């Protein structure tokens, strides 16, 4: 049915739950998964503490390391479930756009993502990135709580 | 993994796409379906001065008949595809709340919902019932997106 499922994650607990659900689902369907995360590009002017004293090169290296750490749990979950998995690290200020682009580029037919991620405010019922993915996606989105 | 899927139907084209997808999904997962149609009455006017008053009993009767027709149609389609299905109806001013409540009542672990593409500025907004369901749901929600030909058709209307 679904053959390649995109699992975006921002490293939050909510994301982790969604990733596990996505992996379990993929196992049941015999599908493969694509884990992905987005990190912002280097900006000269930034309030992001990770960037303040960086050079573009240093930033890229630390962003890549951070992305690997964020996505390691996805690879681990997929491995444990015997589900084929690849990882994608997108550099973008707009996670929703990176998610849509990745899904399109890799021919994914389903996105499984959390209702909200790290920045989930208590009063926000549906996260902003999830909202935007829902508005712009042309493939189904399974919103996991 | 998902064992009981709530499939709301409103008789529209968007809904029909979600219904077909839900039936395929249920078959692939070995899940059963709860087909729900929610009749939505007009809110009663605050004052009846100069307003057209709808016979509430007649309206409820008509809505119930509409809901039964649609829920039964979807349940029937599911059964024809080899998927166990129940037809459920409800009458509510806020369909999204009814959808979430019926999902809870029937022990559903997934809600399938379609969403409108709409035209112009409202293309930026996801379908409003879908939005409300997403906000209130305590279980996973599968959101089907409109197909390109559907968006073009809506542009022409």
Interface residues (C-beta under 8 A of the other chain):
Chain A: X1 X21 X24 X25 X28 X29 X115 X125 X126 X131 X134 X135 X137 X138 X139 X140 X141 X142 X143 X144 X145
Chain B: X1 X2 X21 X24 X25 X28 X29 X115 X124 X125 X126 X130 X131 X134 X135 X136 X137 X138 X139 X140 X141 X142 X143 X144 X145 X148
